[in-house]
Amino acid sequence: MINFKKLAAAYKTPLYIYDLDYMTKQYEELKEAFKGRKSIMAFAIKSNSNLSIISHFANLGSGADCVSIGEVRRAFLAGIPSYKIIFSGVGKSDDEIREAIEKDILYINVESEAELGRVELIAKELKAKCRISVRVNPNIDPLTHPYISTGLHDNKFGVEIEAAKRMYIRANNSEHLDPVGIHFHIGSQLTELKPIYESAEIVADLVRSLASIKIELKFFDIGGGLGVRYKDEVTIKPYDYAQAILGTLKGLDLTVICEPGRFLTANGGYFLTKVLYEKQNGAKRFVVVDGAMNDLLRPSLYKAYHKIEAITESKTEESEADVVGPVCESGDFFAKNYPLPILEHNDLLVIHSAGAYGFGMGSNYNTRGRSAEVAIKGDEVKLIRRREEFEDLIALEKEFLEN
Ligand SMILES: *Cc1c(COP(=O)(O)O)cnc(C)c1O
């Protein structure tokens, strides 16, 4: 049991708290599900990019899936070996591509024919041969929230099968490209196995058809997207997930790469915030807290549900309230119509499932410093990022202030 009161006293609020033992358990369960095949779990750094979190996964043997060169640099700093680092994303700049090639990472996930051209040109300039994988868009509806769906043709990710085939042929004929992998990632917070299975089949068929023209790939990269329970979702079991994927790979000698983000981190994280005031506007009850959308954006951005636990002496009956922060936006809320007892100044609210896409989506909007982050492992609590102070926020502007 995490002692939230003690943590609030020691580190103040708002505060992010990560349970590393939970994250280990998730990692081991997923890795274990793929046993019997060569596999790499490449932690999707964007879900929680704190260096200590990445380093924790590095120690478990994890690789990293990165979507900017900044994330690639984080992966290196945290001790992920170059041969387990993947660079994905629809819009890589020339500088990013150059650095990724120089750093000799496992491969660059290419998302368009135009990008393939840039990668080839830059590899040529560097007199290098760049390992690539093509992100295929299998045009399968992932049955998730439209904002986090990525595997349909009307969104920006990946390329169609026919384009992918052309790209492999071109890469295979190039002195500067080495096509080693194939990639798909159809969306996030997936709770249905069928779209994953169907995508894997489509992509595995492409692997076979490439093999028939002597283009032999080594890596089958299934992306991330495994859903977690925020409220009452029925989630996919890692074992079933692995079985479904592996079933499509019969007769193929491929290393499976999995890019889990949310699955590893979401429910290992808590956002701790303090009650400032209760307030009533007509019939509407508000609980105003010291955390805000700049700390945890998911409720505002996706109307995402997060379980809220009140730590209070209050014995009053629960009634519905909106839990809102101090930021000057009507969209600044953590929950709407959430049943809570009447709360006192300094009572604590624990916002659950905040370990993925929490801190990383934060901002300094309203000149609010980002929260501190702490990690718990066994009985040990460690500060892994200090709270941002006012001086941190103005550091890059101050020197330009006239007079
Ligand atoms: C975001 C992303 C992931 C991780 O997604 P989760 O839903 O957090 O597992 C994996 N791969 C790619 C390419 C991504 O963009």
The ligand as a Gaussian input file, in Angstrom:
#p B3LYP/6-31G(d) Opt

LIG

0 1
 C        2.420000       5.463000     -29.178000
 C        3.088000       4.337000     -29.823000
 C        3.293000       3.146000     -29.138000
 C        2.791000       2.900000     -27.732000
 O        1.421000       2.885000     -27.663000
 P        0.685000       2.387000     -26.319000
 O       -0.742000       2.496000     -26.626000
 O        1.103000       3.305000     -25.220000
 O        1.135000       0.984000     -26.061000
 C        3.986000       2.143000     -29.783000
 N        4.440000       2.312000     -31.047000
 C        4.249000       3.447000     -31.740000
 C        4.779000       3.557000     -33.109000
 C        3.568000       4.489000     -31.151000
 O        3.358000       5.605000     -31.859000

